[in-house]
Every structure is written in C-alpha cells, then in structure tokens.
C-alpha cells in the first residue's frame, strides 16, 4: 500500500479482510482516506466501524481539541460553570480533562458569560437550553437528510463504502454554507420576532403577550400508526409538518411546537388564526386516513423560551380535545376579535372542560368559500 501503511498492518488492526467480498472497496476507501491525511491510528480508533464517515467526521470540527479545564482558564469561568453550561447546551457530560472542545468553543463560552452579565445567569442558561435543543434538531435533520437522500440511494444502487465516504465529505463541506444560511436566517427571524412581540405586548406587562393560540391535530392518527408502513407514516407526518409551517408563516404566525400529529401555533390576528386552522383542514380534506380538528383561544399569555403558557393556552388545548373531526371550535373572545368577511361563526353551546370550573361558551368556524390550493392570502376580505 501507499502512504506508509502496509496491508499487514490493516489486517492486524482488524480494519481490512482480504477474504471479504467487499475487500477491494474497503482497500480503495483506506487508500482514499490515507491520501487525505487520515492516519492509521485514526482508522484503528474507529475499530473498523463506519470508516466511510471518518473523513467527514474529522472535517466537521477540525483543529486541536481542548478540555473544559482549558476553557475555564481562558474565560475566567470555573470548571463547574463550563460543565454546567455545556450540559445546558445539550451535550452529555465529559470528564473535565477530556479533550471534548475546540479552541473556537472557548469564544462561545465567553459570549455566554457576557450574556449572563447582561441577562442574568438563570435566564442565560434557559436560553442556552432553547438554543441547544433547537440546533440539535437542525443537526439531526441535516444528518438524516444525507442518510435518506444520499446514502440510502447509494446502498440501494450497489455503491460501496468509498462512494459513501466521498459523498459524506462533500456533504460536510457544505456545512460552511449552512452556517452562513443560519446566521442570516437568524437575523431575519429576530427582526420578525421583535415586531410580532412588540405588537402583541400589553402595556402593563413586559413578559406577556396578547395572542391567538391554536391547536390542530389529526383524528385517526393513532389508528393509522398501527397499520401504516413506517415510511408511509413518515411521509404523512412530513406532509402535515410542512403544510403547518407554510400555512402558519403565510398568516404571520409561528409554529410553537409539533408533537407527532398535533401543531400548536400563535398569531397576533384572530382572523388569521381561524384561516390557518381552516386551511389545514382543507389541505387534508381528501385524505381518508386522518381528519383534522382544532381549537382557538385568544388572550394574554406568558412567553418564556420561545414557548407560551397560561390559562389561555390550557383553554385552547382542552377545547381541541373535545372537538369532533373537521370541527374548529373557538372561544367567544376569538369571534369578537374577527371581522367576519369570509368566516362564519355559529354557536356551539356551553361546554364543561377538564380543569375549568365553569362551562365555556364556544362557537364553530367555517369559511364561506374554501381557499384555492396554494392560496395563503391574509386579506380580511373574502377571496
């Protein structure tokens, strides 16, 4: 072999078996890795597993690794503070002297320390948890994007480890562009959040907002999960999530969370909230496996860490649980804050809800004319 690595060394290390039916492809992969500067020791450290991802893994966070103790010395934090903040960011605990961080991480911890001096330690730690959990999801989405759309087709077409390794490295190299995308998207979202939260803030309280909050779920989803193949189920969930994100954004709202077959969203305008829910209903009208139902409430709620809390949120969630398939139930407060236009409200009686002492007056909402496919107009006037 070239690059100073002998075949006997590979065999002894257990990362190459000349008798394997895939021996030629494994040898080509090892040659390619060595040509990119990957050492025999780094290959051995993998124990012969996942060598096709090694070049990409080494390119994700290049450079010298440092310890929590190193970061503490550089930033003026204690080791316990570094470890605690890393945990808040969503990383499993490591020993203080384990080389788990990069030199760039030291700057990140310095930024968090500056944030603590401005916002307080507890608030900064809460924000770190939100940031860590959000980026964790982005990271998993990026990895599965590669696995499903690149790696799987290569395997199904009979491609080998070398082909996967080369595409893996190419995907990792695009991460630099993704970092730029995230930076710019974050700035745009901050701008939008400032506007939306300022518009919705009551004068008497800096940490509450006046929003319409909605819940829409898919009736029949649990039954479907028992009989639908996993990949078809994934397509259904993806369709629901993608539709929810697009529709909510089109009406100047925000998806707060998605949990399986349920979406929680908020928006400043009650009319927009109604149209969000009804549009979701219309998008799934032809699907015989599931049927949407939902509820809306309007009022003051507490905002923390990108989530919303309080009686109004609980009210909307409870109402959604009693709605029947294809029914959108709303509180009288929602109806009072809507200029009817293309929306029709009809009394649905007073209902007792779990956790509430008094019955709640509810109305159903429908549209005089369903929106055309792809029509996300936010006009208050009928289309």
C-alpha positions in Angstrom: 0.0 0.0 0.0 0.9 3.7 -0.3 1.2 6.4 2.3 3.3 4.4 4.6 0.5 1.9 5.5 1.1 -1.8 4.9 -1.6 -4.3 4.2 -0.4 -6.5 7.0 -0.9 -3.6 9.4 -4.5 -3.2 8.2 -5.2 -6.9 8.6 -3.6 -7.0 12.1 -5.7 -4.0 13.1 -8.9 -5.7 12.0 -9.9 -3.0 9.6 -9.2 -4.9 6.4 -10.0 -8.5 5.5 -8.7 -9.6 2.1 -11.1 -12.6 2.1 -14.2 -10.3 2.4 -16.3 -10.0 -0.8 -16.0 -6.2 -0.3 -12.2 -6.2 0.2 -11.5 -4.2 -3.0 -13.9 -1.4 -2.0 -12.6 -1.4 1.6 -9.0 -1.1 0.3 -9.9 1.7 -2.1 -11.6 3.5 0.8 -8.5 3.1 3.0 -6.3 4.4 0.2 -8.5 7.4 -0.3 -8.6 8.2 3.4 -4.8 7.9 3.7 -4.5 10.2 0.7 -6.5 12.8 2.6 -4.1 12.6 5.6 -6.1 10.3 7.8 -3.7 8.2 9.9 -3.7 4.5 10.5 -4.2 5.4 14.2 -7.4 7.3 13.4 -8.7 4.4 11.4 -7.9 1.9 14.1 -9.6 4.2 16.7 -12.8 3.5 14.7 -12.3 -0.2 15.3 -13.1 -0.9 11.6 -16.6 0.6 12.0 -18.0 3.5 10.0 -14.8 4.2 8.1 -17.0 5.7 5.3 -17.8 8.6 7.7 -14.3 9.2 9.1 -13.1 11.9 6.6 -16.4 13.8 7.0 -16.3 13.5 10.8 -12.7 14.9 11.0 -13.7 17.8 8.8 -16.8 18.8 10.9 -14.8 20.4 13.8 -11.1 20.5 12.7 -8.2 21.7 14.8 -6.8 21.0 18.2 -9.1 19.7 20.9 -9.1 21.2 24.4 -10.6 20.4 27.8 -13.2 22.0 30.0 -10.4 23.0 32.3 -8.6 24.8 29.4 -11.8 26.7 28.6 -12.2 27.7 32.3 -8.7 29.1 32.4 -9.2 31.0 29.2 -12.6 32.5 30.0 -12.3 33.0 33.8 -15.1 30.6 34.4 -14.9 27.8 36.9 -14.7 24.2 35.6 -18.2 23.5 37.1 -19.6 26.5 35.2 -18.2 25.3 31.9 -19.5 21.8 32.5 -22.9 23.1 33.6 -23.3 25.3 30.6 -22.2 22.5 28.2 -24.9 20.4 29.7 -27.5 23.2 29.3 -26.5 23.3 25.6 -27.4 19.6 25.3 -24.1 17.9 25.4 -23.5 14.8 27.6 -21.1 15.3 30.5 -17.4 14.5 29.9 -14.5 14.5 32.4 -13.0 18.0 33.0 -9.7 16.8 31.4 -11.3 15.1 28.4 -10.5 16.8 25.1 -14.1 17.4 24.2 -14.0 21.0 22.9 -12.3 23.0 20.2 -10.5 26.3 20.5 -13.4 28.0 18.9 -15.7 26.8 21.8 -13.8 29.0 24.2 -15.1 32.0 22.4 -18.6 30.6 22.5 -18.4 30.2 26.3 -17.1 33.8 26.6 -20.2 35.0 24.7 -22.4 33.1 27.1 -20.6 34.6 30.1 -21.2 38.0 28.6 -24.8 37.2 28.2 -25.1 36.1 31.8 -23.7 39.5 32.9 -26.5 41.2 30.9 -29.5 38.9 31.3 -28.6 37.0 34.5 -27.3 33.5 34.9 -30.6 31.7 35.1 -32.1 33.4 32.1 -29.0 32.8 30.0 -29.0 29.2 31.0 -32.6 28.9 29.9 -31.8 30.5 26.6 -28.8 28.1 26.2 -31.2 25.1 26.6 -33.5 26.5 23.9 -30.6 27.2 21.6 -29.0 23.8 22.2 -32.3 21.8 21.7 -33.1 23.8 18.5 -29.7 23.3 17.0 -29.8 19.6 18.0 -32.9 19.2 15.9 -31.3 21.1 13.0 -28.2 18.8 13.3 -30.3 15.6 13.2 -32.3 17.0 10.3 -29.1 17.6 8.4 -27.7 14.1 9.1 -31.0 12.3 8.2 -31.2 14.5 5.0 -27.9 12.8 4.0 -28.7 9.4 5.1 -32.1 9.2 3.4 -31.4 11.2 0.2 -27.8 10.3 -0.5 -26.5 7.3 1.5 -29.6 5.1 1.1 -29.7 5.5 -2.8 -26.0 4.7 -3.0 -26.6 1.5 -1.0 -29.7 0.6 -3.0 -27.8 1.0 -6.3 -25.0 -1.2 -5.1 -22.5 1.5 -4.3 -19.7 0.8 -1.8 -18.0 2.5 1.2 -15.8 4.7 -1.0 -18.7 6.3 -2.8 -20.5 6.9 0.6 -17.3 8.4 2.1 -16.8 10.8 -0.8 -20.4 12.0 -0.7 -20.2 12.2 3.1 -17.2 14.5 2.9 -18.9 16.6 0.2 -22.0 17.0 2.4 -19.9 18.0 5.4 -18.1 20.6 3.3 -21.5 22.2 2.5 -21.9 22.9 6.2 -19.8 26.1 5.9 -22.5 27.4 3.6 -25.2 26.2 6.0 -23.6 28.2 8.8 -23.9 31.4 6.7 -27.5 30.5 6.0 -28.3 30.0 9.7 -26.6 33.3 10.5 -28.7 35.3 8.0 -32.0 33.4 8.8 -31.5 34.0 12.5 -31.2 37.8 11.9 -34.3 37.8 9.8 -36.2 35.8 12.5 -35.0 38.1 15.3 -36.3 41.1 13.3 -39.7 39.4 12.8 -39.9 38.3 16.5 -39.2 41.8 17.7 -42.0 43.2 15.5 -44.5 40.5 16.4 -43.9 40.5 20.1 -43.9 44.3 20.3 -47.3 44.5 18.6 -48.7 41.8 20.9 -47.4 43.1 24.2 -49.9 44.6 26.7 -48.8 47.8 28.2 -48.9 46.5 31.8 -46.6 43.5 31.5 -43.2 43.0 29.7 -43.3 39.2 29.7 -46.9 38.6 28.5 -48.4 38.9 25.0 -51.9 39.1 23.6 -52.1 36.3 21.0 -54.5 33.9 19.5 -53.3 30.3 20.2 -54.4 27.3 18.2 -54.1 23.6 18.3 -54.8 21.3 15.4 -54.4 17.6 15.4 -55.2 14.7 13.1 -58.1 12.4 14.3 -57.3 8.8 13.4 -53.5 9.2 13.5 -53.0 6.7 16.3 -55.0 4.0 14.4 -53.1 4.8 11.3 -49.7 4.3 13.1 -50.8 0.7 13.9 -51.3 -0.4 10.3 -49.4 2.0 8.0 -45.8 1.1 7.0 -43.2 3.3 8.7 -42.1 5.1 5.6 -45.7 5.9 4.6 -46.3 7.1 8.1 -43.2 9.3 7.9 -44.5 10.8 4.6 -47.8 11.6 6.3 -46.1 13.3 9.2 -43.8 15.3 6.9 -46.8 16.4 4.8 -48.6 17.6 8.0 -45.5 19.4 9.3 -44.6 21.1 6.0 -48.1 22.2 5.5 -48.4 23.6 9.0 -45.1 25.5 8.8 -46.1 27.1 5.4 -49.6 28.0 6.3 -48.8 29.4 9.7 -45.9 31.5 8.3 -48.2 32.8 5.5 -50.6 34.3 8.0 -47.8 35.9 10.1 -47.9 33.3 12.8 -45.4 31.0 14.4 -45.4 27.2 14.9 -44.6 26.9 18.6 -44.2 23.1 18.6 -45.1 20.0 16.7 -45.7 16.8 18.6 -46.5 13.9 16.2 -49.9 14.7 14.8 -50.5 18.0 16.7 -49.4 21.5 15.9 -49.5 24.4 18.3 -49.3 27.9 16.8 -49.7 31.5 17.7 -50.6 34.7 15.8 -51.5 38.2 16.6 -54.7 38.3 14.5 -57.7 36.1 15.4 -58.9 36.2 11.8 -55.5 34.8 10.6 -55.7 32.2 13.3 -59.1 31.0 12.0 -57.7 30.9 8.4 -54.6 28.9 9.5 -56.7 26.2 11.1 -59.3 26.1 8.2 -56.6 26.0 5.6 -55.0 23.0 7.4 -58.5 21.4 7.4 -58.8 22.0 3.6 -55.4 20.7 2.8 -56.2 17.3 4.4 -59.9 17.1 3.2 -59.0 14.5 0.6 -57.0 12.3 2.9 -59.3 9.4 4.1 -56.9 8.1 6.7 -56.9 11.2 9.0 -59.2 14.1 9.7 -58.1 17.4 11.3 -59.9 19.0 14.2 -58.9 22.1 16.2 -59.5 24.9 18.6 -58.5 28.6 19.1 -58.5 30.9 22.1 -57.4 34.5 22.5 -56.0 36.4 25.4 -52.9 37.2 27.5 -50.3 34.5 27.9 -46.8 34.3 29.4 -43.9 33.9 26.9 -40.8 32.1 28.0 -38.0 30.5 26.0 -40.0 30.6 22.8 -43.0 28.8 24.3 -46.3 30.1 25.7 -48.0 29.4 29.0 -51.1 30.2 31.0 -54.9 29.6 31.2 -55.5 30.7 27.6 -53.1 28.1 26.3 -54.6 25.4 28.5 -58.1 26.5 27.4 -57.3 26.1 23.7 -55.7 22.7 24.3 -58.7 21.5 26.3 -61.2 22.7 23.7 -59.2 20.9 20.9 -59.6 17.6 22.8 -63.4 17.8 22.7 -63.7 18.9 19.0 -65.1 16.3 16.6 -63.4 15.6 13.3 -63.5 18.5 10.9 -64.7 20.9 13.6 -62.9 24.1 14.6 -64.1 25.4 17.9 -63.2 28.9 19.2 -64.0 31.0 22.2 -66.3 34.0 22.1 -63.2 36.2 22.6 -61.8 34.9 19.3 -65.1 35.6 17.5 -65.3 39.1 18.9 -61.9 40.0 17.5 -62.6 38.9 13.9 -64.2 41.0 11.1 -66.2 38.1 9.7 -65.5 38.6 6.0 -65.2 35.1 4.6 -65.6 33.5 8.1 -68.9 32.2 9.5 -69.3 31.7 13.3 -72.1 29.6 14.7 -72.9 28.9 18.4 -71.7 25.5 19.7 -73.1 25.8 23.2 -71.5 25.9 26.6 -69.1 23.0 27.3 -67.5 21.8 30.5 -63.8 21.4 30.1 -61.4 19.4 32.3 -59.6 21.6 34.7 -62.1 24.5 34.4 -64.8 25.2 37.0 -67.3 26.9 34.8 -68.7 25.9 31.3 -67.2 27.8 28.4 -69.2 29.3 25.6 -67.9 28.1 22.2 -68.5 28.7 18.5 -67.7 26.8 15.4 -66.0 28.5 12.5 -66.3 27.8 8.8 -65.5 29.6 5.6 -68.0 30.9 3.0 -65.7 29.6 0.3 -62.7 27.2 0.7 -59.4 28.7 -0.3 -57.9 27.6 -3.5 -54.9 25.3 -3.3 -51.8 27.3 -2.6 -53.8 30.4 -1.7 -52.5 31.8 1.6 -54.0 35.3 1.2 -54.0 37.2 4.5 -56.7 39.6 3.4 -59.6 40.1 5.7 -61.9 40.2 2.7 -63.3 37.1 1.0 -61.3 35.9 -2.0 
